[in-house]
């Protein structure tokens, strides 16, 4: 067993993909013709977004992610060699600041933003020795 996909249900898939390209420099890998599903090129594990109607089509009940509400109990962690610059880029692209990047006791630099849907995104350096 291995983690293949993280799929987040959002109100507007295309707007979310556009935001992630601008805020985090990720590139779209696939967008379904329905615009209800899209994937970003993030390495071995796929980060994907599905339109909220897809949850219902799959027989799922979800609590929608919304910018003005408390974040859901998950985060996306994006690893970069320069988290301070990446944090500034994300804020300039419209991400909401949560906490500026700081060095943690274990040597990793970690900051947090919220994306356009209110989801937490950790922007961090690689873990030393990892």
N, C-alpha and C positions, 0 to 999 in steps of 0.2 A: 504494500500500500504506500502511495506517496501523494502529497498534495499537488493536484494538477491545476485547479482553478479556485480563485476567490471571486465570487459574483456578488455584486452589490446592486440592490434594486433602487432605482432612482426615478425621479419624475420625468427627466428629459435626457435620454441617453446621449444624443449628439452634443448637447450643451455640456454635459459632464465630460465627455471625451475631449472636446475642445478646451475646456478648463484644464484638464490634466496635461494636455500638450503644452499649453502656455505656462502653467504654474510649475510643472515638474519636468518638462522637457521630454516626456514620454511620447512615443509614436504609436498611432493606431495601427493595429495589425489586421483587424477584420471588423467590418460593419455589415450587419445583415441588412438586406434590402428593405426590411420592414422598419428599420431604425429602432427596433426594440431590443437589440442586442449588439454589443461591440466589445472588442478586446484590444488591450494595449500590449505592446511588446515590452515586457518587463523582465525577461530572462526565462529561467526554467519554469516558474510558476506563473500562470496567466492571471492578470488582473482584468476582470470583465465587469461590464455594467449591463443590466437588463432593465427594461422599462417596467414600471409597477404593474401594468396589465399582464406581463408575463408571469408574475407570481400567481395571479388568479387563474391564468391559462394552465398553470402547472398544479392547480389545486392547493396552493399555499396561501395562508393568511400571514400578512406581514404588518409590522409597524413602520410606516414610511419614515425615511430619513428626511428631516427638515432643518433648514439653517437656523431657525429661531427657537428650536427645542433642544433639550439636553441630548448630547451625543449618544448614539447606541453603544452598547458594551463591547466594542471592538475598535481596533485601529489598523490602519495600513502603515507599515514601516518601509520607508524608502531610504536606501543606503547610498551615500555619496561621499566622495573624498573631501568635499567642501560644503558641509551642512549650513554654515553661516551664509554663504552666498546663495545656496539653494533656498534657504528660508526667506531671504530678501526677495528673490525672484518670485516665490510663491505669494508673498504678501503683495507685491506689485501687480500680480495677475489677479488679485481679488480674494485670496485666501484670508481667513480671519485668524489673527494672531491668538494663540493660546499661551505659549511660553517660548521665549527666545532660546536659541541654542546655548547650552551651557555644558561645561565638561563635567562628567559624572565621576564619582570616585574610582571607577574601574577604567577611566581614561577615554571613554567614548563621549563624543559630543552629540547631544540630543536636544531637539526642539520640537514643538508641536504647533500645528495649525488645524483649522477646520476647513474642509473643502466647501464648494458651493451648495452641497446638499446637507451640510452639517456634520459630515463624517470626520473623525479624528485622523490626522495624518502625522505620523512621526517622521521627522527628517533627521537622519543620524549618520554618523561616520561608522565605518566598519568596527566591529569589536576587535580589540587588539588580540592578535593570535588566532583570529577566526577566519 
